[in-house]
Amino acid sequence: MSGEAPVSAARLAELREELQQRFGVHLGNAALEEFLEESPTTTAAEIQQQLLEADLRSVGMVACIPKNIGSQAATTLKGKLFLQVMKVRDVTVPLRRSKTEVEEDPEDDFVVSLRGDNSNRLLRLELTDGTENTLVCVELPPMPSLREIPLPGSKVLCTEMQVKSGMGLLSDSSFESLGGSVEALSQEYNLQKEFEQSGGVSRGCRGGVESAPPFVPFEVIRQKGGATARPAPSASSGGGAPSATTTGFVPGASPPPHSSGRGGRGGSSRGADGGGRSRGRGR
């Protein structure tokens, strides 16, 4: 066993109070004791710095976001809240850009939202306090001070944040991006971003729509007694007419006349015989 003396209750209470008042960190006693076991002289500022690079869901945080916050019409979250970003996106940017848009501007959606005038940007963030409780926040209006969008895994500080219709309202006075990261969340975000930029296909199908077989248009040719369809002449074929083997029957059209086999005997032969008999009777 370690020769270190156990941390006093007074020391825990003092440190916990400082973490909440200065940094908005709501840390449980068990997690706080673990920090002090590693270094009994650890300060509140040092703990806050370590939490910037930690996943709050695995640390042992105490819930500070009301569980029913999403159903409240109007309220204010009192004090400071040290939260972690789980999801973020600019809702004015389509989730999946078209192939033409990607070719014309291959930049990342977040880079696009930060470039030039941000007056049309509308960020939506999903935040967690490290427990099962989450808070969805929106940027109304765009904040000039928020030049770098907080990515999943980073930490933010919310102070006296107003909540309307279950959503927190971001403002320069109530929101501050602190930085930090979580490797697992960063990897997940990068994979999702890569998936969306590739047109919604996996790595094994990188070609997207380009890897699908080319579409061959068909043209309908009207003939006596029916209609047939054949592939339209392509540039590679020089515009010549396709061979008879490519001709197919168009569903819903009248069947084409038969030129050989039983149909030939039943059609043209009877017509010729009938004509001969008529001429014979006439004579």
ZIBEL-V181560 format. One record per pair of residues at least 12 apart in sequence whose ideal C-beta (glycine too) atoms are under 10 Angstrom apart, sorted by sequence separation. I is the first residue (numbers start at 1). J is the second residue. D is the distance in Angstrom with one decimal. If there is no record, write none. Layout:
BEGIN
I;J;D  I;J;D
END
This chain:
BEGIN
15;27;8.7  16;28;8.8  32;44;9.9  35;47;5.4  38;50;9.7  65;77;7.4  97;109;7.5  124;136;6.8  125;137;4.7  158;170;8.6  159;171;9.8  161;173;9.4  162;174;7.0  191;203;9.1  218;230;6.8  219;231;7.9  230;242;5.1  16;29;7.4  19;32;7.9  64;77;8.1  110;123;9.7  124;137;7.4  125;138;7.8  160;173;7.8  161;174;4.5  218;231;6.1  219;232;4.7  230;243;8.9  64;78;9.8  95;109;8.9  123;137;8.1  124;138;5.5  125;139;8.0  156;170;9.2  159;173;7.4  160;174;5.8  161;175;7.1  217;231;7.5  218;232;6.5  219;233;8.5  230;244;8.7  32;47;7.8  35;50;7.4  64;79;8.2  93;108;9.9  94;109;8.4  97;112;9.3  123;138;7.0  124;139;7.7  159;174;5.4  216;231;5.1  217;232;4.7  230;245;9.8  231;246;5.7  13;29;9.2  16;32;6.1  19;35;10.0  31;47;9.3  35;51;9.4  64;80;9.2  65;81;7.1  93;109;4.6  122;138;6.7  123;139;4.0  158;174;6.1  159;175;7.7  216;232;7.3  228;244;9.7  230;246;5.3  231;247;9.3  12;29;6.0  15;32;6.4  27;44;9.6  64;81;5.3  92;109;9.8  93;110;8.4  122;139;5.8  123;140;9.4  157;174;9.2  158;175;5.9  159;176;7.4  217;234;9.2  229;246;9.4  230;247;4.9  231;248;9.1  64;82;8.1  65;83;7.6  121;139;6.9  122;140;7.3  157;175;7.5  158;176;8.0  216;234;7.7  229;247;7.4  230;248;7.1  13;32;9.8  25;44;7.7  64;83;8.2  90;109;6.4  93;112;6.5  122;141;8.7  123;142;7.8  137;156;8.8  156;175;6.4  157;176;4.4  228;247;5.1  229;248;5.5  9;29;9.0  12;32;5.9  15;35;8.6  27;47;7.3  31;51;9.6  89;109;7.7  90;110;7.0  92;112;9.8  93;113;6.1  121;141;9.1  122;142;7.3  123;143;8.5  156;176;6.5  157;177;8.2  214;234;9.4  221;241;9.7  228;248;7.0  229;249;7.4  230;250;9.9  11;32;9.5  12;33;7.0  15;36;7.6  23;44;6.6  27;48;9.6  61;82;8.5  89;110;8.5  92;113;7.4  118;139;9.3  121;142;4.8  137;158;7.8  155;176;9.7  156;177;5.5  157;178;5.8  228;249;6.5  229;250;4.5  7;29;9.6  11;33;10.0  22;44;6.2  23;45;7.7  25;47;7.0  61;83;9.6  88;110;8.4  90;112;8.2  119;141;7.9  120;142;7.8  121;143;9.2  155;177;8.1  156;178;6.0  227;249;8.6  228;250;6.5  229;251;9.3  21;44;9.1  22;45;7.8  25;48;5.8  61;84;9.1  90;113;4.3  118;141;9.5  119;142;6.2  123;146;7.7  127;150;9.3  135;158;7.9  154;177;6.7  155;178;4.4  156;179;9.3  219;242;9.9  226;249;8.4  227;250;5.4  12;36;7.7  19;43;9.8  20;44;9.3  23;47;8.3  24;48;9.0  27;51;8.0  35;59;9.5  89;113;9.2  90;114;9.2  118;142;4.7  125;149;8.9  137;161;7.6  140;164;9.4  146;170;7.7  154;178;7.1  155;179;6.9  156;180;9.3  226;250;8.5  229;253;8.3  7;32;8.3  11;36;7.5  18;43;8.4  19;44;4.8  23;48;4.4  34;59;9.0  35;60;9.9  59;84;9.8  117;142;9.3  118;143;8.5  119;144;9.9  121;146;9.2  125;150;7.0  146;171;9.9  150;175;9.3  154;179;5.9  155;180;4.5  227;252;9.1  228;253;7.7  7;33;6.0  18;44;4.2  19;45;9.3  22;48;8.0  23;49;9.6  25;51;6.4  34;60;7.7  56;82;8.1  118;144;7.5  123;149;6.6  126;152;8.9  135;161;8.3  137;163;8.8  138;164;9.6  145;171;9.7  146;172;7.9  150;176;9.8  151;177;9.7  154;180;5.1  155;181;9.0  221;247;8.3  227;253;4.0  6;33;8.6  15;42;8.2  17;44;9.0  18;45;8.9  31;58;9.9  33;60;9.7  56;83;7.8  57;84;7.7  93;120;9.8  123;150;8.8  125;152;9.5  136;163;9.6  138;165;9.9  140;167;9.2  143;170;6.4  145;172;5.0  150;177;4.6  153;180;7.0  154;181;6.1  155;182;9.3  226;253;5.6  227;254;6.9  228;255;9.8  7;35;9.7  15;43;8.2  16;44;8.8  19;47;6.4  23;51;8.5  31;59;5.5  32;60;8.3  56;84;4.5  90;118;9.4  92;120;5.6  93;121;8.5  118;146;8.6  121;149;9.0  127;155;9.5  135;163;7.8  141;169;10.0  142;170;9.2  143;171;6.7  144;172;7.5  145;173;10.0  149;177;8.3  150;178;8.3  151;179;9.8  153;181;4.7  154;182;8.1  218;246;9.8  226;254;3.9  227;255;9.6  228;256;5.7  7;36;4.8  11;40;8.5  15;44;5.9  18;47;9.4  19;48;7.0  27;56;9.5  31;60;3.2  55;84;7.4  57;86;9.1  92;121;6.1  93;122;9.3  113;142;9.3  118;147;8.6  127;156;6.6  129;158;9.9  138;167;5.5  140;169;5.8  141;170;9.5  143;172;5.2  146;175;7.5  148;177;6.7  150;179;8.1  151;180;9.9  152;181;8.8  153;182;3.3  221;250;9.2  225;254;6.4  226;255;5.6  227;256;7.7  6;36;9.5  7;37;7.7  14;44;9.1  18;48;9.8  26;56;9.8  30;60;5.6  31;61;7.3  52;82;9.4  54;84;9.0  56;86;9.8  90;120;9.2  91;121;9.0  92;122;5.2  136;166;7.3  137;167;6.5  138;168;7.5  139;169;8.4  140;170;7.2  141;171;8.8  143;173;9.7  145;175;9.0  146;176;9.2  147;177;9.3  150;180;9.2  151;181;7.5  152;182;7.4  153;183;7.6  216;246;9.9  218;248;8.1  220;250;6.0  223;253;9.7  225;255;8.1  226;256;4.4  6;37;9.2  25;56;9.3  28;59;8.5  29;60;8.8  31;62;8.8  51;82;7.2  90;121;5.5  91;122;5.0  92;123;9.2  125;156;7.7  127;158;7.5  135;166;8.9  136;167;5.2  137;168;3.8  138;169;6.7  139;170;4.6  140;171;8.2  143;174;9.9  145;176;8.7  146;177;6.6  148;179;8.7  151;182;9.7  153;184;7.7  154;185;8.8  222;253;9.2  223;254;9.5  225;256;6.5  226;257;7.0  4;36;9.1  15;47;7.8  19;51;9.2  27;59;7.3  28;60;4.7  52;84;9.6  90;122;6.5  91;123;7.6  92;124;9.9  114;146;9.4  135;167;8.1  136;168;7.0  137;169;7.2  138;170;6.6  139;171;8.6  143;175;7.2  145;177;9.0  152;184;9.4  153;185;3.7  154;186;9.1  218;250;8.2  224;256;9.1  225;257;4.6  4;37;7.4  7;40;6.8  27;60;6.9  28;61;6.7  29;62;9.0  51;84;9.0  89;122;9.6  90;123;5.7  91;124;5.1  114;147;6.6  135;168;5.4  137;170;5.2  152;185;4.2  153;186;5.4  220;253;7.8  223;256;6.3  224;257;7.2  225;258;9.8  6;40;9.8  25;59;9.7  27;61;6.1  28;62;5.0  48;82;7.4  89;123;7.4  90;124;7.8  114;148;7.6  127;161;9.9  143;177;9.8  151;185;8.1  152;186;6.8  153;187;9.5  223;257;8.0  2;37;7.6  4;39;9.9  5;40;8.1  26;61;5.9  27;62;6.7  28;63;9.9  88;123;6.6  89;124;5.8  114;149;6.9  151;186;6.9  152;187;9.8  153;188;9.0  221;256;10.0  4;40;6.2  25;61;8.0  26;62;4.3  88;124;7.1  89;125;8.5  113;149;7.1  139;175;8.6  152;188;7.1  153;189;7.7  25;62;9.4  26;63;7.5  87;124;7.9  88;125;4.9  89;126;9.4  137;174;9.3  152;189;4.6  26;64;4.4  87;125;7.1  88;126;7.4  110;148;9.1  111;149;9.5  137;175;7.4  151;189;6.2  152;190;9.6  25;64;9.2  26;65;9.6  86;125;8.3  87;126;4.1  88;127;9.4  110;149;5.2  151;190;9.4  24;64;7.8  85;125;5.9  86;126;4.7  87;127;8.9  109;149;9.7  152;192;9.2  85;126;7.4  86;127;6.7  87;128;9.7  110;151;8.0  127;168;7.7  20;62;9.3  83;125;9.1  84;126;9.8  85;127;6.1  86;128;5.3  125;167;10.0  151;193;9.9  83;126;9.9  84;127;6.7  85;128;8.3  124;167;8.7  125;168;8.3  20;64;8.6  83;127;4.2  84;128;5.3  83;128;6.4  84;129;7.8  125;170;7.4  16;62;9.2  81;127;8.3  83;129;5.7  84;130;6.7  124;170;9.6  82;129;7.9  83;130;8.3  87;134;9.2  91;138;8.1  123;170;7.0  81;129;6.8  82;130;8.8  86;134;6.9  91;139;9.4  127;175;9.9  86;135;9.9  87;136;8.9  88;137;9.6  90;139;8.8  83;133;9.9  84;134;9.9  86;136;9.9  92;142;9.9  125;175;8.9  83;134;9.2  83;135;7.1  85;137;9.6  90;142;9.8  26;79;9.5  26;80;9.5  81;135;8.3  83;137;9.2  24;79;6.8  25;80;8.6  26;81;7.8  27;82;9.0  24;80;3.0  25;81;9.1  26;82;7.2  23;80;7.0  24;81;4.9  25;82;4.5  26;83;9.9  21;79;7.9  22;80;7.9  23;81;10.0  24;82;4.0  77;135;7.9  20;79;7.3  21;80;7.6  23;82;5.7  24;83;8.0  90;149;7.6  20;80;7.5  89;149;9.0  19;80;10.0  20;81;9.6  88;149;6.2  20;82;8.8  65;127;7.7  88;150;6.3  19;82;8.3  65;128;7.7  70;133;9.7  88;151;6.4  65;129;4.7  67;131;9.0  69;133;7.3  70;134;8.3  85;149;9.3  87;151;10.0  88;152;6.4  63;128;9.9  64;129;4.8  65;130;9.6  67;132;8.1  68;133;9.4  69;134;8.4  70;135;8.2  85;150;4.9  87;152;6.3  63;129;5.7  64;130;8.8  65;131;7.8  67;133;5.5  69;135;5.9  70;136;7.3  84;150;9.6  85;151;6.7  86;152;5.9  88;154;8.8  61;128;8.9  62;129;8.0  63;130;8.0  64;131;8.5  65;132;9.6  66;133;7.2  67;134;9.9  69;136;8.9  85;152;5.4  86;153;8.4  61;129;5.9  62;130;8.1  63;131;4.3  65;133;4.1  84;152;8.5  85;153;6.6  61;130;3.0  62;131;7.6  63;132;8.0  64;133;8.0  65;134;6.9  66;135;8.8  84;153;7.0  85;154;5.1  60;130;7.8  61;131;6.2  63;133;5.2  65;135;5.0  84;154;7.5  85;155;7.4  57;128;6.8  59;130;6.0  60;131;9.8  64;135;9.7  83;154;10.0  84;155;5.7  85;156;6.3  56;128;6.6  57;129;9.4  58;130;8.2  61;133;9.9  83;155;6.9  84;156;7.8  55;128;9.8  56;129;7.1  57;130;5.4  82;155;6.5  83;156;5.5  56;130;3.3  57;131;7.7  82;156;8.0  83;157;7.7  55;130;8.2  56;131;8.6  57;132;8.9  81;156;8.6  82;157;6.0  83;158;6.1  54;130;9.3  81;157;7.1  82;158;8.3  80;157;6.0  81;158;4.4  80;158;7.1  81;159;7.7  83;161;9.9  51;130;9.1  79;158;9.2  80;159;5.1  81;160;9.6  79;159;7.5  80;160;8.3  81;161;7.4  77;158;6.4  78;159;9.5  79;160;7.4  80;161;9.6  77;159;8.7  78;160;6.7  79;161;9.8  77;160;7.1  78;161;9.2  110;193;8.5  76;160;6.1  77;161;4.7  109;193;7.8  76;161;6.9  77;162;8.1  83;168;9.7  108;193;6.9  75;161;9.5  76;162;5.4  77;163;6.4  75;162;7.8  76;163;6.8  81;168;9.5  109;196;8.0  74;162;7.7  75;163;4.9  76;164;10.0  109;197;8.3  74;163;6.9  75;164;8.4  108;197;7.6  73;163;8.8  74;164;5.2  107;197;9.9  72;163;6.1  73;164;7.1  74;165;7.9  75;166;9.4  77;168;7.2  106;197;7.9  72;164;8.7  73;165;6.4  74;166;9.7  76;168;9.9  83;175;9.9  85;177;8.7  65;158;9.3  70;163;9.2  72;165;8.4  73;166;7.8  75;168;9.9  81;174;9.9  64;158;9.5  69;163;6.3  71;165;9.5  72;166;6.0  80;174;10.0  84;178;9.9  102;196;10.0  70;165;9.1  71;166;6.0  72;167;9.8  83;178;9.5  85;180;9.2  102;197;6.6  70;166;4.0  80;176;9.4  82;178;7.9  84;180;8.2  85;181;9.9  86;182;9.7  102;198;8.8  56;153;9.7  66;163;8.9  69;166;6.4  70;167;8.0  77;174;8.7  85;182;9.2  102;199;7.5  55;153;7.5  65;163;9.9  68;166;9.0  69;167;9.0  76;174;9.3  84;182;7.5  87;185;9.4  31;130;9.5  54;153;9.7  56;155;7.9  69;168;8.3  86;185;7.3  96;195;9.2  97;196;7.7  53;153;9.0  85;185;8.2  96;196;5.4  97;197;7.5  99;199;6.3  52;153;9.8  54;155;9.2  84;185;8.4  88;189;8.5  95;196;6.4  96;197;8.7  98;199;8.5  28;130;9.4  52;154;8.2  53;155;9.1  87;189;8.6  94;196;9.2  96;198;9.6  97;199;8.5  26;129;6.8  27;130;8.9  52;155;5.4  65;168;9.4  86;189;9.9  96;199;7.1  25;129;10.0  26;130;8.1  51;155;7.1  85;189;9.7  96;200;5.7  24;129;9.7  25;130;9.6  26;131;9.4  87;192;9.6  95;200;9.2  102;208;9.6  48;155;8.9  89;196;10.0  48;157;9.9  99;208;7.2  99;209;6.6  99;210;8.4  56;180;9.9  58;182;9.5  57;182;9.0  52;178;6.3  53;179;9.4  54;180;8.2  55;181;9.9  56;182;8.5  58;184;10.0  51;178;9.5  52;179;6.3  53;180;5.6  54;181;9.9  55;182;4.7  52;180;3.2  53;181;6.5  54;182;7.4  55;183;8.8  57;185;9.8  49;178;9.9  51;180;7.7  52;181;8.0  53;182;7.6  55;184;7.0  25;155;9.6  48;178;8.6  50;180;9.9  52;182;9.7  53;183;9.0  55;185;7.3  24;155;9.8  49;180;8.9  23;155;9.9  24;156;9.6  25;157;9.6  48;180;9.9  24;157;5.5  23;157;7.5  24;158;7.3  24;159;7.4  24;176;9.8  24;178;9.8  23;178;9.1
END
